[in-house]
Amino acid sequence: MEFISQFIRQASRRAIGIRPILQRNYTNPTSHSTMDTTVHSAGIAEIHHVPMSVIKRPIPSVLDEQKVASLMETIKHEESEAAEVPPIDLLWITGSEGGDYYFSFGGCHRFEAYKRLQRETIKAKLVRSTLGDLYHYMGSSAPKYLV
């Protein structure tokens, strides 16, 4: 349990000072349901609208078509009703020679629903990460252009 608490504190510290060029929404951290957070983004309240075109999904998704269809219906009504789909988590990595890169390893059904609806952006929490974090997820399959 101490490891998880320590990890969340570190993630929160990484989130301080983040200055992405993305549209931001601030949420009240106490108003989150448990469905709105993950161990990676539990200490991050800021939600961004990230362009779908900049997100890299290096691991192929295995999708439940009924879940994607249900999410698409919910997303269609997001603007007119109180229904909301939780944001996805993105690893935000700065390449060794600059540039911001956004990687998604979870939220595959949400990502696919936004993609099929041809939305330009998706709600996301940015988890400030390092190349080491990316290599942890991907091993030798990590993109070489970031090194």
Summary of the structure (lengths in Angstrom):
residues: 147
radius of gyration: 15.5
end to end distance: 33.5
largest distance: 44.7
contacts: 375
relative contact order: 0.21
helix: 39%
strand: 21%
